[in-house]
Amino acid sequence: METFGRWTNKFLMFNLFLVFFFFGWLLVALGGESLKINLGLELWRQLWEPLIQPVLGIVMAGAIASGVISKVKQKLKAQ
């Protein structure tokens, strides 16, 4: 069980870094768009639904699950 938890945490951290990468890409692409330089904003928009939204969903689900598991562990230790 400990190994599963470790791999799950690594997977969630990888997803979090993907979110940071996509956010940075969005900021750079928006800056380029304002300067009339193509830095991939249209590609970012195409990837929004099939790739970026699921990555965000995994990070959010992982955060919720982590909080729930933490509370359950606290309750079990208190008993």
DSSP file (Angstrom, degrees, kcal/mol; ACC not computed):
  #  RESIDUE AA STRUCTURE BP1 BP2  ACC     N-H-->O    O-->H-N    N-H-->O    O-->H-N    TCO  KAPPA ALPHA  PHI   PSI    X-CA   Y-CA   Z-CA
    1    1 A M     >        0   0    0      0, 0.0     4,-2.1     0, 0.0     5,-0.2   0.000 360.0 360.0 360.0 -36.8    0.0    0.0    0.0
    2    2 A E  H  >  +     0   0    0      1,-0.2     4,-2.1     2,-0.2     5,-0.1   0.890 360.0  51.2 -64.4 -39.3    2.9    2.4    0.8
    3    3 A T  H  > S+     0   0    0      2,-0.2     4,-2.5     1,-0.2     5,-0.2   0.904 108.4  51.9 -64.7 -41.2    4.4    1.8   -2.7
    4    4 A F  H  > S+     0   0    0      1,-0.2     4,-2.3     2,-0.2    -2,-0.2   0.913 110.0  49.3 -60.8 -43.2    1.0    2.6   -4.3
    5    5 A G  H  X S+     0   0    0     -4,-2.1     4,-2.3     2,-0.2    -1,-0.2   0.883 110.0  51.1 -63.3 -39.4    0.8    5.8   -2.3
    6    6 A R  H  X S+     0   0    0     -4,-2.1     4,-2.1     2,-0.2    -2,-0.2   0.930 112.1  45.6 -64.3 -46.0    4.3    6.8   -3.4
    7    7 A W  H  X S+     0   0    0     -4,-2.5     4,-2.4     1,-0.2    -2,-0.2   0.869 111.3  53.3 -66.3 -36.3    3.6    6.2   -7.1
    8    8 A T  H  X S+     0   0    0     -4,-2.3     4,-2.5    -5,-0.2    -1,-0.2   0.921 108.9  49.1 -63.7 -43.5    0.3    8.1   -6.8
    9    9 A N  H  X S+     0   0    0     -4,-2.3     4,-2.3     2,-0.2    -2,-0.2   0.898 111.1  49.8 -62.9 -40.7    2.1   11.1   -5.3
   10   10 A K  H  X S+     0   0    0     -4,-2.1     4,-2.4     2,-0.2    -2,-0.2   0.913 111.0  49.8 -63.4 -42.2    4.7   11.0   -8.0
   11   11 A F  H  X S+     0   0    0     -4,-2.4     4,-2.2     1,-0.2    -2,-0.2   0.914 111.7  47.9 -62.5 -43.6    2.0   10.9  -10.7
   12   12 A L  H  X S+     0   0    0     -4,-2.5     4,-2.2     2,-0.2    -1,-0.2   0.868 110.6  51.4 -67.0 -36.3    0.1   13.8   -9.1
   13   13 A M  H  X S+     0   0    0     -4,-2.3     4,-2.3     2,-0.2    -1,-0.2   0.910 108.8  51.2 -65.9 -41.4    3.3   15.8   -8.9
   14   14 A F  H  X S+     0   0    0     -4,-2.4     4,-1.9     1,-0.2    -2,-0.2   0.924 110.8  48.9 -59.3 -44.4    4.0   15.2  -12.6
   15   15 A N  H  X S+     0   0    0     -4,-2.2     4,-2.2     1,-0.2    -2,-0.2   0.886 108.3  53.8 -62.8 -39.3    0.5   16.4  -13.4
   16   16 A L  H  X S+     0   0    0     -4,-2.2     4,-2.2     1,-0.2    -1,-0.2   0.911 107.8  49.5 -62.9 -42.0    1.0   19.5  -11.2
   17   17 A F  H  X S+     0   0    0     -4,-2.3     4,-2.4     1,-0.2    -1,-0.2   0.854 108.0  54.7 -66.1 -33.3    4.1   20.4  -13.2
   18   18 A L  H  X S+     0   0    0     -4,-1.9     4,-2.8     2,-0.2    -2,-0.2   0.912 106.9  50.9 -62.6 -41.6    2.2   19.8  -16.4
   19   19 A V  H  X S+     0   0    0     -4,-2.2     4,-2.4     2,-0.2    -2,-0.2   0.931 110.7  48.3 -60.8 -45.7   -0.4   22.4  -15.2
   20   20 A F  H  X S+     0   0    0     -4,-2.2     4,-2.6     2,-0.2    -1,-0.2   0.908 111.7  50.6 -60.6 -41.9    2.4   24.9  -14.4
   21   21 A F  H  X S+     0   0    0     -4,-2.4     4,-2.6     1,-0.2    -2,-0.2   0.940 111.5  46.5 -61.0 -48.5    3.9   24.3  -17.9
   22   22 A F  H  X S+     0   0    0     -4,-2.8     4,-2.3     1,-0.2    -1,-0.2   0.868 112.3  51.1 -64.9 -35.8    0.5   24.8  -19.6
   23   23 A F  H  X S+     0   0    0     -4,-2.4     4,-2.4    -5,-0.2    -1,-0.2   0.926 111.3  47.5 -66.0 -44.1   -0.1   28.0  -17.5
   24   24 A G  H  X S+     0   0    0     -4,-2.6     4,-2.5     1,-0.2     5,-0.2   0.910 111.1  51.5 -61.4 -42.4    3.3   29.4  -18.4
   25   25 A W  H  X S+     0   0    0     -4,-2.6     4,-2.9     1,-0.2     5,-0.2   0.918 109.0  51.3 -60.0 -44.0    2.7   28.5  -22.1
   26   26 A L  H  X S+     0   0    0     -4,-2.3     4,-2.6     2,-0.2     5,-0.2   0.926 110.4  48.4 -60.1 -45.7   -0.6   30.4  -21.9
   27   27 A L  H  X S+     0   0    0     -4,-2.4     4,-2.2     2,-0.2    -1,-0.2   0.925 114.4  45.1 -61.8 -44.8    1.0   33.5  -20.4
   28   28 A V  H  X S+     0   0    0     -4,-2.5     4,-2.6     2,-0.2    -2,-0.2   0.920 114.1  49.3 -65.2 -43.6    3.7   33.5  -23.0
   29   29 A A  H  X S+     0   0    0     -4,-2.9     4,-2.4     2,-0.2    10,-0.3   0.882 110.9  49.8 -65.3 -38.2    1.3   32.9  -25.9
   30   30 A L  H  X S+     0   0    0     -4,-2.6     4,-2.0    -5,-0.2    -1,-0.2   0.898 110.9  50.0 -66.6 -39.4   -1.0   35.7  -24.7
   31   31 A G  H  X S+     0   0    0     -4,-2.2     4,-1.1    -5,-0.2    -2,-0.2   0.917 112.1  47.6 -62.5 -42.9    1.9   38.0  -24.5
   32   32 A G  H  <>S+     0   0    0     -4,-2.6     5,-3.8     1,-0.2     3,-0.3   0.883 108.5  55.0 -64.2 -38.7    3.0   37.1  -28.0
   33   33 A E  H ><5S+     0   0    0     -4,-2.4     3,-1.2     1,-0.2    -1,-0.2   0.892 105.3  52.2 -62.1 -39.7   -0.6   37.5  -29.2
   34   34 A S  H 3<5S+     0   0    0     -4,-2.0    -1,-0.2     1,-0.3    -2,-0.2   0.780 112.9  45.4 -68.6 -24.7   -0.7   41.1  -27.9
   35   35 A L  T 3<5S-     0   0    0     -4,-1.1    -1,-0.3    -3,-0.3    -2,-0.2   0.308 118.9-112.3 -97.0   7.5    2.6   41.8  -29.7
   36   36 A K  T < 5S+     0   0    0     -3,-1.2     2,-0.5     1,-0.2    -3,-0.2   0.839  74.8 134.2  63.4  36.0    1.2   40.1  -32.9
   37   37 A I      < -     0   0    0     -5,-3.8     2,-0.9    -8,-0.1    -1,-0.2  -0.968  58.0-128.1-115.5 129.8    3.8   37.2  -32.6
   38   38 A N        +     0   0    0     -2,-0.5    -9,-0.1     1,-0.1    -5,-0.0  -0.671  40.1 158.5 -80.7 109.5    2.5   33.7  -33.0
   39   39 A L  S    S-     0   0    0     -2,-0.9    -1,-0.1   -10,-0.3   -10,-0.1   0.036  71.5 -79.4-119.2  24.4    3.7   31.7  -30.0
   40   40 A G  S  > S+     0   0    0    -11,-0.1     4,-2.4   -12,-0.1     5,-0.2   0.711  80.6 139.3  94.3  21.4    1.2   28.9  -30.1
   41   41 A L  H  > S+     0   0    0    -12,-0.2     4,-2.4     2,-0.2     5,-0.2   0.905  77.0  51.0 -64.7 -39.7   -2.0   30.3  -28.6
   42   42 A E  H  > S+     0   0    0      2,-0.2     4,-1.9     1,-0.2    -1,-0.2   0.904 111.0  48.2 -65.4 -39.8   -4.1   28.6  -31.3
   43   43 A L  H  > S+     0   0    0      2,-0.2     4,-1.9     1,-0.2    -1,-0.2   0.907 109.8  53.1 -64.2 -40.6   -2.4   25.2  -30.5
   44   44 A W  H  X S+     0   0    0     -4,-2.4     4,-0.8     1,-0.2    -2,-0.2   0.916 108.7  49.8 -59.3 -43.5   -3.0   25.8  -26.8
   45   45 A R  H >X S+     0   0    0     -4,-2.4     4,-0.5     1,-0.2     3,-0.5   0.873 109.2  51.7 -64.1 -36.9   -6.7   26.4  -27.5
   46   46 A Q  H 3< S+     0   0    0     -4,-1.9    -1,-0.2     1,-0.2    -2,-0.2   0.838 112.3  46.3 -67.8 -32.3   -6.9   23.2  -29.5
   47   47 A L  H 3X>S+     0   0    0     -4,-1.9     5,-2.3     1,-0.2     4,-1.9   0.552  89.9  90.4 -85.2  -8.3   -5.3   21.2  -26.7
   48   48 A W  I <<>S+     0   0    0     -4,-0.8     5,-2.7    -3,-0.5    -1,-0.2   0.941  94.0  31.4 -55.9 -55.8   -7.5   22.8  -24.0
   49   49 A E  I  <5S+     0   0    0     -4,-0.5    -1,-0.2    -3,-0.2    -2,-0.1   0.934 124.6  39.7 -76.2 -45.9  -10.3   20.3  -24.0
   50   50 A P  I  45S+     0   0    0      0, 0.0    -1,-0.2     0, 0.0    -2,-0.2   0.759 135.2   7.9 -78.8 -19.8   -8.6   17.0  -25.0
   51   51 A L  I  X5S+     0   0    0     -4,-1.9     4,-1.6    -5,-0.1    -3,-0.2   0.739 124.3  46.6-124.8 -51.1   -5.4   17.4  -22.9
   52   52 A I  I  ><S+     0   0    0     -5,-2.3     4,-2.4     1,-0.2     5,-0.2   0.909 109.1  52.6 -72.6 -42.9   -5.3   20.4  -20.5
   53   53 A Q  H  ><S+     0   0    0     -5,-2.7     4,-2.5    -6,-0.3    -1,-0.2   0.920 109.7  48.9 -61.1 -44.2   -8.8   20.0  -18.9
   54   54 A P  H  > S+     0   0    0      0, 0.0     4,-2.4     0, 0.0    -1,-0.2   0.898 110.2  51.9 -62.2 -37.0   -8.2   16.3  -18.0
   55   55 A V  H  X S+     0   0    0     -4,-1.6     4,-2.0     2,-0.2    -2,-0.2   0.924 111.3  47.2 -63.0 -43.3   -4.8   17.2  -16.4
   56   56 A L  H  X S+     0   0    0     -4,-2.4     4,-2.5     1,-0.2    -1,-0.2   0.901 111.0  52.4 -62.9 -40.6   -6.5   19.9  -14.3
   57   57 A G  H  X S+     0   0    0     -4,-2.5     4,-2.8     1,-0.2     5,-0.2   0.891 107.9  50.7 -62.9 -40.3   -9.2   17.5  -13.3
   58   58 A I  H  X S+     0   0    0     -4,-2.4     4,-2.5     2,-0.2    -1,-0.2   0.915 110.9  48.8 -64.3 -42.7   -6.6   14.9  -12.2
   59   59 A V  H  X S+     0   0    0     -4,-2.0     4,-2.1     2,-0.2    -2,-0.2   0.924 114.0  45.9 -63.6 -43.7   -4.8   17.5  -10.1
   60   60 A M  H  X S+     0   0    0     -4,-2.5     4,-2.3     2,-0.2    -2,-0.2   0.921 113.5  48.5 -66.4 -43.0   -8.1   18.7   -8.5
   61   61 A A  H  X S+     0   0    0     -4,-2.8     4,-2.9     1,-0.2    -1,-0.2   0.897 111.4  51.3 -63.3 -39.4   -9.3   15.1   -7.8
   62   62 A G  H  X S+     0   0    0     -4,-2.5     4,-2.5    -5,-0.2    -1,-0.2   0.888 109.0  50.2 -64.2 -39.3   -6.0   14.3   -6.3
   63   63 A A  H  X S+     0   0    0     -4,-2.1     4,-2.0     2,-0.2    -2,-0.2   0.917 113.4  45.5 -65.0 -42.9   -6.1   17.3   -4.0
   64   64 A I  H  X S+     0   0    0     -4,-2.3     4,-2.4     2,-0.2    -2,-0.2   0.937 114.2  48.3 -65.2 -46.2   -9.6   16.4   -2.8
   65   65 A A  H  X S+     0   0    0     -4,-2.9     4,-2.8     1,-0.2     5,-0.2   0.891 109.6  53.3 -62.3 -39.5   -8.7   12.7   -2.4
   66   66 A S  H  X S+     0   0    0     -4,-2.5     4,-2.3     1,-0.2    -1,-0.2   0.917 110.2  47.2 -62.2 -43.4   -5.6   13.7   -0.4
   67   67 A G  H  X S+     0   0    0     -4,-2.0     4,-2.1     2,-0.2    -2,-0.2   0.908 113.2  48.0 -63.8 -42.5   -7.6   15.8    1.9
   68   68 A V  H  X S+     0   0    0     -4,-2.4     4,-2.4     2,-0.2    -2,-0.2   0.926 112.3  48.6 -64.8 -44.9  -10.2   13.1    2.5
   69   69 A I  H  X S+     0   0    0     -4,-2.8     4,-2.5     1,-0.2    -2,-0.2   0.899 110.1  52.6 -62.6 -40.7   -7.5   10.5    3.1
   70   70 A S  H  X S+     0   0    0     -4,-2.3     4,-2.1    -5,-0.2    -1,-0.2   0.920 110.5  46.9 -61.1 -44.5   -5.8   12.8    5.6
   71   71 A K  H  X S+     0   0    0     -4,-2.1     4,-2.3     2,-0.2    -2,-0.2   0.898 111.7  50.8 -64.7 -40.7   -9.0   13.3    7.5
   72   72 A V  H  X S+     0   0    0     -4,-2.4     4,-2.4     1,-0.2    -2,-0.2   0.916 109.8  50.3 -63.9 -42.5   -9.8    9.6    7.6
   73   73 A K  H  X S+     0   0    0     -4,-2.5     4,-2.2     1,-0.2    -1,-0.2   0.900 109.8  51.3 -62.2 -40.4   -6.3    8.8    8.9
   74   74 A Q  H  X S+     0   0    0     -4,-2.1     4,-1.9     1,-0.2    -2,-0.2   0.920 111.0  47.7 -62.1 -43.8   -6.7   11.4   11.6
   75   75 A K  H  X S+     0   0    0     -4,-2.3     4,-1.0     1,-0.2    -2,-0.2   0.890 111.9  49.8 -65.5 -39.2  -10.0    9.9   12.7
   76   76 A L  H  < S+     0   0    0     -4,-2.4    -1,-0.2     1,-0.2    -2,-0.2   0.872 110.8  49.4 -68.8 -36.2   -8.6    6.4   12.7
   77   77 A K  H  < S+     0   0    0     -4,-2.2    -1,-0.2     1,-0.2    -2,-0.2   0.847 106.5  57.0 -69.5 -33.3   -5.6    7.5   14.8
   78   78 A A  H  <        0   0    0     -4,-1.9    -1,-0.2     1,-0.3    -2,-0.2   0.778 360.0 360.0 -68.7 -26.2   -7.9    9.2   17.3
   79   79 A Q     <        0   0    0     -4,-1.0    -1,-0.3    -3,-0.2    -2,-0.2   0.467 360.0 360.0 -83.9 360.0   -9.8    6.0   17.9
